[in-house]
Amino acid sequence: MQYRKFGRLDWKCSALGFGAMRLPTSDADTTHIDEAQAIRMIRYAIDHGVNYVDSAYMYHGGMSERVVGKALQNGYRQKVKMVSKLPMPMVNTVQDADRILHEQLEKLQIPRLDFYLFHGLSNRSWPKVKELELLNWAEKKMGEGLFSNLGFSFHDELAVFKEIIDSYDNWILSQVQYNYMDINRQAGTEGVKYAASKGLAVVVMEPIRGGLLSRKPPEKIANLWASAPSVRTQAEWALLWIWNQPEISLALSGMSNLEQVIENVAVADRSGTGTLNAVELTLIDTIRETYKGLYPVPCTKCRYCMPCPQGVEIPTIFEIYNDASAFDVMDMGRFHYNGPMGLKPNQKADQCIACGKCVEACPQKINTPEWMKKIHKELYVAGPPPGPPRP
């Protein structure tokens, strides 16, 4: 296993971290984790050098932390840093935060966490952190020994990311969605470099984009990969691209079977800054742009259509639909459209009243009202929001 600098801490993390969001299940119910297989996977990773395990209150309907806690018995807890997250949508008072943290420690069967994160900070949840003075709360809990270091995971635009970083001097880590397709999405490459320049460890989630970048690609993309100077799996290309960057501390992978664990551990063993050469990096840039050419809606995210008078989050809706179409994964599109971290009801496409202001403002002359009807019909799911699709 390769080990890397973890921000300003005097500790090195394994290049690969174990993300416990997509553990194997015995059936379609995500709360029905196959405990024996999940424990075997987690322990295999730790036995092969992984020293960072990440879970969260909401993963697997609250069951992820319980299974991780079982996996860390018999001496495994002492071999890793344990990470979990405070579910911001469920915190409306400081008392909620207290209750949830204690419940998490009980599930994990540990007296303290090594890292605790505010989960999924955005321009919706960051004001709540300030209003409830949760940074002061976190300082108090660290003083009580319930967790050692504070960080945050993030899903929003770059300006919000920088604001959060600059608002508190004692962040230890920032966890961001980042992969070779998302260099300008959310925090993006600029955000990764900004966080690292401020001394934060940068933990990458979705390095394989929820499994998308390991699926069988369209013919045009497959032909590009076939021209690569080195033969690697698609997952290996995606992970090595992350680890090629010195600003990255660790890549989290949400693995669903032992074969994925074995492959990712092996790739991590041969990872490192500068592993990919200029020709390979240029090929990945070409693949990114070729995927974008498969998008059905020619949206460039210029945001000239915003703000929508009805509150419809037009660029985000196009982004979700374009990805789902180009990668042929409508199940994932429905998760991002309807899921717990997705759009609010008043931001969805069915709120469009076809006023036409977006069409007038769009440099691409996209017929947004017609697309909104089509997209909502294809992505909306009534009832409980769907869970994350399997890789």
NULOMI-132185 format. One record per residue (C-alpha): residue number from 1; residue in three letters; x, y, z. Coordinates in nm, 4 decimals. Layout:
> NUM,ALA,X,Y,Z
...
//
This chain:
> 1,MET,0.0000,0.0000,0.0000
> 2,GLN,0.1152,0.3519,-0.0781
> 3,TYR,0.0754,0.6164,0.1933
> 4,ARG,0.0275,0.9879,0.1480
> 5,LYS,0.0417,1.3117,0.3461
> 6,PHE,-0.2843,1.3950,0.5229
> 7,GLY,-0.3032,1.7729,0.5268
> 8,ARG,-0.1356,1.9312,0.8269
> 9,LEU,-0.1581,1.6194,1.0439
> 10,ASP,0.1556,1.4270,1.1363
> 11,TRP,0.0053,1.1065,0.9992
> 12,LYS,0.0005,0.9336,0.6626
> 13,CYS,-0.3114,0.7805,0.5171
> 14,SER,-0.3378,0.4879,0.2817
> 15,ALA,-0.3925,0.5999,-0.0767
> 16,LEU,-0.7167,0.4002,-0.0740
> 17,GLY,-0.9872,0.4468,0.1868
> 18,PHE,-1.2788,0.2114,0.2428
> 19,GLY,-1.6127,0.3853,0.1861
> 20,ALA,-1.9034,0.2023,0.3491
> 21,MET,-2.1882,0.3422,0.1376
> 22,ARG,-2.2247,0.0571,-0.1118
> 23,LEU,-2.1757,-0.2551,0.0976
> 24,PRO,-2.3110,-0.5823,-0.0440
> 25,THR,-2.6751,-0.6593,0.0347
> 26,SER,-2.8712,-0.9822,0.0480
> 27,ASP,-3.1577,-0.8392,-0.1612
> 28,ALA,-3.2807,-0.5125,-0.3127
> 29,ASP,-3.3374,-0.3557,0.0297
> 30,THR,-3.0257,-0.1486,0.1026
> 31,THR,-3.0707,-0.1950,0.4790
> 32,HIS,-3.0217,-0.5724,0.4372
> 33,ILE,-2.6414,-0.5736,0.4336
> 34,ASP,-2.4708,-0.9067,0.3769
> 35,GLU,-2.2771,-0.8761,0.7014
> 36,ALA,-2.0434,-1.1703,0.6569
> 37,GLN,-1.9321,-1.0544,0.3128
> 38,ALA,-1.9065,-0.6881,0.4159
> 39,ILE,-1.6942,-0.7726,0.7193
> 40,ARG,-1.4694,-0.9940,0.5070
> 41,MET,-1.4227,-0.7078,0.2576
> 42,ILE,-1.3433,-0.4461,0.5216
> 43,ARG,-1.0967,-0.6723,0.6990
> 44,TYR,-0.9277,-0.7718,0.3719
> 45,ALA,-0.8726,-0.4035,0.2954
> 46,ILE,-0.7293,-0.3374,0.6416
> 47,ASP,-0.5099,-0.6486,0.6275
> 48,HIS,-0.3660,-0.5100,0.3025
> 49,GLY,-0.2818,-0.1671,0.4373
> 50,VAL,-0.5990,0.0430,0.4253
> 51,ASN,-0.6020,0.2584,0.7388
> 52,TYR,-0.9044,0.4838,0.6769
> 53,VAL,-1.2663,0.3660,0.7009
> 54,ASP,-1.5525,0.6035,0.6201
> 55,SER,-1.9210,0.5678,0.7010
> 56,ALA,-2.2163,0.7972,0.7712
> 57,TYR,-2.5403,0.8021,0.9675
> 58,MET,-2.7585,0.7775,0.6553
> 59,TYR,-2.5673,0.5049,0.4688
> 60,HIS,-2.7701,0.1879,0.4154
> 61,GLY,-3.0650,0.3371,0.6028
> 62,GLY,-2.8623,0.3638,0.9220
> 63,MET,-2.7155,0.0133,0.9081
> 64,SER,-2.3704,0.0881,0.7649
> 65,GLU,-2.2230,0.2048,1.0953
> 66,ARG,-2.3493,-0.1072,1.2747
> 67,VAL,-2.1778,-0.3403,1.0281
> 68,VAL,-1.8575,-0.1338,1.0242
> 69,GLY,-1.8562,-0.1493,1.4043
> 70,LYS,-1.8689,-0.5279,1.3880
> 71,ALA,-1.5899,-0.5375,1.1290
> 72,LEU,-1.3642,-0.3324,1.3574
> 73,GLN,-1.3829,-0.5819,1.6438
> 74,ASN,-1.0993,-0.8273,1.7219
> 75,GLY,-0.8236,-0.5670,1.7024
> 76,TYR,-0.9152,-0.4027,1.3715
> 77,ARG,-1.0213,-0.0740,1.5323
> 78,GLN,-0.6632,-0.0079,1.6410
> 79,LYS,-0.5396,-0.0354,1.2813
> 80,VAL,-0.7511,0.2412,1.1251
> 81,LYS,-0.8796,0.5942,1.1541
> 82,MET,-1.2585,0.5816,1.1801
> 83,VAL,-1.4677,0.8477,1.0091
> 84,SER,-1.8389,0.9237,1.0205
> 85,LYS,-2.0646,1.2176,0.9445
> 86,LEU,-2.3363,1.4315,1.0993
> 87,PRO,-2.6462,1.4185,0.8718
> 88,MET,-2.7231,1.7862,0.8192
> 89,PRO,-3.0852,1.7401,0.6972
> 90,MET,-3.1667,1.5697,1.0299
> 91,VAL,-3.0113,1.8353,1.2537
> 92,ASN,-3.2459,2.1156,1.3556
> 93,THR,-3.1162,2.1714,1.7090
> 94,VAL,-2.7916,2.1204,1.8966
> 95,GLN,-2.9718,1.8466,2.0875
> 96,ASP,-3.0239,1.6618,1.7584
> 97,ALA,-2.6504,1.6724,1.6939
> 98,ASP,-2.5757,1.5399,2.0432
> 99,ARG,-2.8242,1.2552,2.0100
> 100,ILE,-2.7041,1.1500,1.6659
> 101,LEU,-2.3344,1.1562,1.7576
> 102,HIS,-2.3918,0.9376,2.0635
> 103,GLU,-2.6045,0.6984,1.8574
> 104,GLN,-2.3252,0.6710,1.6001
> 105,LEU,-2.0647,0.5911,1.8635
> 106,GLU,-2.2936,0.3243,2.0043
> 107,LYS,-2.3488,0.1680,1.6609
> 108,LEU,-1.9764,0.1683,1.5902
> 109,GLN,-1.9012,0.0317,1.9387
> 110,ILE,-1.6285,0.2912,1.9957
> 111,PRO,-1.5794,0.5735,2.2500
> 112,ARG,-1.4620,0.8282,1.9921
> 113,LEU,-1.4183,0.8954,1.6226
> 114,ASP,-1.0913,1.0003,1.4668
> 115,PHE,-1.2642,1.2284,1.2157
> 116,TYR,-1.6166,1.3689,1.2218
> 117,LEU,-1.7623,1.5481,0.9211
> 118,PHE,-2.0555,1.7781,0.8600
> 119,HIS,-2.2225,1.5746,0.5857
> 120,GLY,-2.2872,1.7300,0.2454
> 121,LEU,-2.2368,2.0988,0.3201
> 122,SER,-2.3924,2.3317,0.0634
> 123,ASN,-2.5525,2.6727,0.0452
> 124,ARG,-2.8579,2.5058,0.2007
> 125,SER,-2.6876,2.3485,0.5020
> 126,TRP,-2.3971,2.5857,0.5668
> 127,PRO,-2.6319,2.8585,0.7038
> 128,LYS,-2.7635,2.5992,0.9493
> 129,VAL,-2.4094,2.5368,1.0775
> 130,LYS,-2.3777,2.9072,1.1497
> 131,GLU,-2.7271,2.9527,1.2898
> 132,LEU,-2.6944,2.6619,1.5352
> 133,GLU,-2.3294,2.7477,1.6119
> 134,LEU,-2.2308,2.3917,1.5270
> 135,LEU,-1.8645,2.4825,1.4992
> 136,ASN,-1.8709,2.5770,1.8677
> 137,TRP,-2.0606,2.2555,1.9379
> 138,ALA,-1.7939,2.0564,1.7537
> 139,GLU,-1.5143,2.2240,1.9486
> 140,LYS,-1.6904,2.1285,2.2710
> 141,LYS,-1.7316,1.7654,2.1620
> 142,MET,-1.3668,1.7432,2.0640
> 143,GLY,-1.2821,1.8779,2.4096
> 144,GLU,-1.4942,1.6010,2.5588
> 145,GLY,-1.2975,1.3439,2.3571
> 146,LEU,-1.5865,1.2245,2.1395
> 147,PHE,-1.3964,1.2895,1.8180
> 148,SER,-1.0474,1.4120,1.7397
> 149,ASN,-1.0703,1.6136,1.4176
> 150,LEU,-1.3380,1.8065,1.2303
> 151,GLY,-1.3997,1.8172,0.8566
> 152,PHE,-1.6806,1.8418,0.6041
> 153,SER,-1.8025,1.6735,0.2899
> 154,PHE,-1.9282,1.8972,0.0147
> 155,HIS,-2.1845,1.9189,-0.2677
> 156,ASP,-2.2173,2.2654,-0.4173
> 157,GLU,-2.0391,2.5307,-0.6211
> 158,LEU,-1.6772,2.6409,-0.5869
> 159,ALA,-1.7582,2.9798,-0.4300
> 160,VAL,-1.9468,2.8095,-0.1460
> 161,PHE,-1.6583,2.5668,-0.0960
> 162,LYS,-1.4089,2.8498,-0.0567
> 163,GLU,-1.6393,3.0374,0.1797
> 164,ILE,-1.6698,2.7336,0.4071
> 165,ILE,-1.2948,2.6770,0.4131
> 166,ASP,-1.2233,3.0426,0.4887
> 167,SER,-1.4820,3.0616,0.7682
> 168,TYR,-1.3028,2.8272,1.0099
> 169,ASP,-0.9328,2.7863,1.0807
> 170,ASN,-0.9396,2.4371,1.2273
> 171,TRP,-1.0807,2.2252,0.9460
> 172,ILE,-0.8659,1.9143,0.9062
> 173,LEU,-1.0169,1.7688,0.5931
> 174,SER,-1.2502,1.8428,0.3044
> 175,GLN,-1.4222,1.5566,0.1248
> 176,VAL,-1.5201,1.6325,-0.2342
> 177,GLN,-1.6718,1.4590,-0.5337
> 178,TYR,-1.3901,1.4494,-0.7863
> 179,ASN,-1.2917,1.2388,-1.0863
> 180,TYR,-1.1648,1.2934,-1.4381
> 181,MET,-1.5141,1.3895,-1.5570
> 182,ASP,-1.5750,1.6415,-1.2767
> 183,ILE,-1.2812,1.8781,-1.3020
> 184,ASN,-1.5129,2.1795,-1.3230
> 185,ARG,-1.8036,2.0447,-1.1209
> 186,GLN,-1.8671,2.1315,-0.7557
> 187,ALA,-1.5287,2.2047,-0.5946
> 188,GLY,-1.3446,2.0785,-0.9030
> 189,THR,-0.9719,2.0944,-0.9620
> 190,GLU,-0.9544,2.4558,-0.8456
> 191,GLY,-1.1228,2.3645,-0.5175
> 192,VAL,-0.8928,2.0676,-0.4625
> 193,LYS,-0.5886,2.2895,-0.5040
> 194,TYR,-0.7413,2.5624,-0.2874
> 195,ALA,-0.8132,2.3247,0.0019
> 196,ALA,-0.4644,2.1756,-0.0170
> 197,SER,-0.3085,2.5234,-0.0187
> 198,LYS,-0.4899,2.5949,0.3078
> 199,GLY,-0.3422,2.2860,0.4716
> 200,LEU,-0.6539,2.0686,0.4520
> 201,ALA,-0.6384,1.7032,0.3630
> 202,VAL,-0.8353,1.6408,0.0446
> 203,VAL,-1.0395,1.3210,0.0536
> 204,VAL,-1.1969,1.2275,-0.2785
> 205,MET,-1.5336,1.0563,-0.2986
> 206,GLU,-1.6738,0.9081,-0.6198
> 207,PRO,-1.3336,0.8695,-0.7910
> 208,ILE,-1.5033,0.6207,-1.0251
> 209,ARG,-1.8235,0.8267,-1.0280
> 210,GLY,-2.0339,0.5721,-0.8468
> 211,GLY,-1.9076,0.2984,-1.0787
> 212,LEU,-1.9916,0.4877,-1.3999
> 213,LEU,-1.6296,0.5112,-1.5084
> 214,SER,-1.5829,0.1354,-1.4789
> 215,ARG,-1.8862,0.0363,-1.6897
> 216,LYS,-1.8656,-0.0771,-2.0499
> 217,PRO,-1.8275,0.2500,-2.2418
> 218,PRO,-1.9934,0.3542,-2.5687
> 219,GLU,-1.8087,0.2426,-2.8824
> 220,LYS,-1.6561,0.5853,-2.9457
> 221,ILE,-1.5083,0.5910,-2.5934
> 222,ALA,-1.3967,0.2265,-2.6115
> 223,ASN,-1.2001,0.3012,-2.9272
> 224,LEU,-1.0168,0.5833,-2.7491
> 225,TRP,-0.9255,0.3593,-2.4559
> 226,ALA,-0.7983,0.0988,-2.7032
> 227,SER,-0.5438,0.3535,-2.8277
> 228,ALA,-0.3908,0.3990,-2.4812
> 229,PRO,-0.0175,0.3219,-2.4529
> 230,SER,-0.0804,0.1073,-2.1433
> 231,VAL,-0.3451,-0.1598,-2.0877
> 232,ARG,-0.5451,-0.0895,-1.7729
> 233,THR,-0.9014,-0.1407,-1.6554
> 234,GLN,-1.1236,0.1648,-1.6647
> 235,ALA,-1.1409,0.1678,-1.2847
> 236,GLU,-0.7607,0.1666,-1.2715
> 237,TRP,-0.7382,0.4635,-1.5091
> 238,ALA,-0.9856,0.6580,-1.2952
> 239,LEU,-0.8074,0.5864,-0.9668
> 240,LEU,-0.4585,0.6515,-1.1020
> 241,TRP,-0.5785,0.9864,-1.2409
> 242,ILE,-0.6798,1.0849,-0.8857
> 243,TRP,-0.3578,0.9624,-0.7243
> 244,ASN,-0.1494,1.1316,-0.9921
> 245,GLN,-0.2257,1.4660,-0.8225
> 246,PRO,-0.0130,1.5631,-0.5205
> 247,GLU,-0.2954,1.7670,-0.3653
> 248,ILE,-0.5029,1.4517,-0.3099
> 249,SER,-0.4595,1.2745,0.0229
> 250,LEU,-0.6876,0.9776,-0.0256
> 251,ALA,-0.9445,0.8266,-0.2618
> 252,LEU,-1.2518,0.6684,-0.1061
> 253,SER,-1.4077,0.3814,-0.2936
> 254,GLY,-1.7518,0.2459,-0.2107
> 255,MET,-1.6861,-0.1176,-0.2936
> 256,SER,-1.9650,-0.3749,-0.3245
> 257,ASN,-1.7829,-0.7072,-0.3507
> 258,LEU,-1.4494,-0.8609,-0.2582
> 259,GLU,-1.3276,-0.8593,-0.6189
> 260,GLN,-1.3529,-0.4798,-0.6266
> 261,VAL,-1.1609,-0.4552,-0.3006
> 262,ILE,-0.8842,-0.6814,-0.4289
> 263,GLU,-0.8552,-0.4848,-0.7554
> 264,ASN,-0.8555,-0.1428,-0.5880
> 265,VAL,-0.5990,-0.2446,-0.3272
> 266,ALA,-0.3722,-0.3733,-0.6039
> 267,VAL,-0.4087,-0.0479,-0.7999
> 268,ALA,-0.3345,0.1543,-0.4866
> 269,ASP,-0.0138,-0.0465,-0.4424
> 270,ARG,0.1187,0.0869,-0.7735
> 271,SER,-0.0223,0.4385,-0.7466
> 272,GLY,0.1626,0.7644,-0.6954
> 273,THR,0.2140,1.1210,-0.8064
> 274,GLY,0.3417,1.1269,-1.1633
> 275,THR,0.2353,0.7704,-1.2434
> 276,LEU,0.0540,0.8856,-1.5581
> 277,ASN,0.2540,1.0471,-1.8359
> 278,ALA,0.1593,1.3422,-2.0573
> 279,VAL,0.0266,1.1223,-2.3375
> 280,GLU,-0.2016,0.9339,-2.0970
> 281,LEU,-0.3286,1.2525,-1.9346
> 282,THR,-0.4072,1.4000,-2.2754
> 283,LEU,-0.6007,1.0854,-2.3657
> 284,ILE,-0.8115,1.1195,-2.0516
> 285,ASP,-0.8821,1.4841,-2.1423
> 286,THR,-0.9970,1.3671,-2.4859
> 287,ILE,-1.2228,1.1021,-2.3333
> 288,ARG,-1.3825,1.3621,-2.1064
> 289,GLU,-1.4617,1.5896,-2.3990
> 290,THR,-1.5889,1.2972,-2.6081
> 291,TYR,-1.8313,1.1980,-2.3323
> 292,LYS,-1.9602,1.5549,-2.3245
> 293,GLY,-2.0242,1.5264,-2.6982
> 294,LEU,-2.2728,1.2480,-2.6181
> 295,TYR,-2.4870,1.4782,-2.4022
> 296,PRO,-2.8357,1.5256,-2.5533
> 297,VAL,-2.8781,1.8807,-2.4157
> 298,PRO,-2.6094,2.1293,-2.5279
> 299,CYS,-2.6019,2.3079,-2.1903
> 300,THR,-2.2669,2.4667,-2.1020
> 301,LYS,-2.3684,2.5655,-1.7451
> 302,CYS,-2.3179,2.9337,-1.8222
> 303,ARG,-2.6187,2.9947,-1.5897
> 304,TYR,-2.7530,3.2810,-1.8010
> 305,CYS,-3.0926,3.1156,-1.7489
> 306,MET,-3.0681,3.1657,-1.3741
> 307,PRO,-3.2305,3.2567,-1.1502
> 308,CYS,-3.5467,3.0956,-1.2804
> 309,PRO,-3.8550,3.2928,-1.1628
> 310,GLN,-4.0086,2.9633,-1.0459
> 311,GLY,-3.6922,2.8438,-0.8705
> 312,VAL,-3.6237,2.5587,-1.1153
> 313,GLU,-3.2570,2.4534,-1.0936
> 314,ILE,-3.2187,2.4373,-1.4728
> 315,PRO,-2.8415,2.3764,-1.5143
> 316,THR,-2.8363,2.1045,-1.2463
> 317,ILE,-3.1325,1.9265,-1.4061
> 318,PHE,-2.9608,1.9303,-1.7453
> 319,GLU,-2.6397,1.8042,-1.5845
> 320,ILE,-2.8157,1.5105,-1.4171
> 321,TYR,-3.0003,1.4178,-1.7356
> 322,ASN,-2.6972,1.4527,-1.9628
> 323,ASP,-2.4887,1.2229,-1.7439
> 324,ALA,-2.7680,0.9665,-1.7151
> 325,SER,-2.8123,0.9663,-2.0928
> 326,ALA,-2.4458,0.9611,-2.1970
> 327,PHE,-2.3593,0.6777,-1.9567
> 328,ASP,-2.6957,0.4991,-2.0051
> 329,VAL,-2.7712,0.4990,-1.6317
> 330,MET,-3.1187,0.6414,-1.5800
> 331,ASP,-3.1333,0.4703,-1.2389
> 332,MET,-2.8467,0.6890,-1.1238
> 333,GLY,-3.0121,0.9952,-1.2762
> 334,ARG,-3.3279,0.9211,-1.0778
> 335,PHE,-3.1243,0.8885,-0.7588
> 336,HIS,-2.9569,1.2261,-0.8113
> 337,TYR,-3.2887,1.3877,-0.9085
> 338,ASN,-3.5017,1.2433,-0.6264
> 339,GLY,-3.2557,1.1210,-0.3606
> 340,PRO,-3.1860,1.2703,-0.0167
> 341,MET,-2.9034,1.4881,-0.1498
> 342,GLY,-3.0948,1.5736,-0.4684
> 343,LEU,-3.3207,1.8590,-0.5691
> 344,LYS,-3.5898,2.0080,-0.3489
> 345,PRO,-3.9471,1.9733,-0.4794
> 346,ASN,-3.9601,2.3427,-0.5710
> 347,GLN,-3.6405,2.3063,-0.7786
> 348,LYS,-3.7602,2.0204,-0.9978
> 349,ALA,-3.8493,2.0438,-1.3649
> 350,ASP,-4.2270,2.0186,-1.3133
> 351,GLN,-4.2237,2.3658,-1.1590
> 352,CYS,-4.1508,2.5164,-1.5019
> 353,ILE,-4.4437,2.7304,-1.6296
> 354,ALA,-4.2904,2.7871,-1.9756
> 355,CYS,-4.2518,3.1608,-1.9287
> 356,GLY,-3.9724,3.1553,-2.1877
> 357,LYS,-3.7252,3.3806,-2.0048
> 358,CYS,-3.4648,3.1026,-1.9999
> 359,VAL,-3.4972,3.0511,-2.3755
> 360,GLU,-3.4411,3.4213,-2.4390
> 361,ALA,-3.1295,3.4230,-2.2171
> 362,CYS,-2.9730,3.0976,-2.3441
> 363,PRO,-2.6763,3.1413,-2.5825
> 364,GLN,-2.7389,2.7846,-2.7060
> 365,LYS,-3.1082,2.8598,-2.7728
> 366,ILE,-3.2147,2.5481,-2.5827
> 367,ASN,-3.5904,2.4969,-2.5680
> 368,THR,-3.5756,2.4570,-2.1927
> 369,PRO,-3.9534,2.4301,-2.1231
> 370,GLU,-3.9832,2.1315,-2.3593
> 371,TRP,-3.6765,1.9658,-2.2065
> 372,MET,-3.8142,2.0202,-1.8566
> 373,LYS,-4.1316,1.8264,-1.9446
> 374,LYS,-3.9332,1.5389,-2.0960
> 375,ILE,-3.6736,1.5218,-1.8192
> 376,HIS,-3.9237,1.5262,-1.5334
> 377,LYS,-4.1224,1.2492,-1.6997
> 378,GLU,-3.8093,1.0326,-1.7282
> 379,LEU,-3.6454,1.1072,-1.3927
> 380,TYR,-3.9209,1.1708,-1.1393
> 381,VAL,-4.0020,0.8909,-0.8976
> 382,ALA,-4.3081,0.9204,-0.6724
> 383,GLY,-4.2951,0.7981,-0.3144
> 384,PRO,-3.9819,0.7350,-0.1080
> 385,PRO,-3.6648,0.8494,-0.2846
> 386,PRO,-3.4591,0.5706,-0.4431
> 387,GLY,-3.1337,0.4576,-0.2853
> 388,PRO,-2.7996,0.4852,-0.4649
> 389,PRO,-2.7722,0.2406,-0.7560
> 390,ARG,-2.5218,-0.0404,-0.7380
> 391,PRO,-2.1970,-0.0004,-0.9347
//
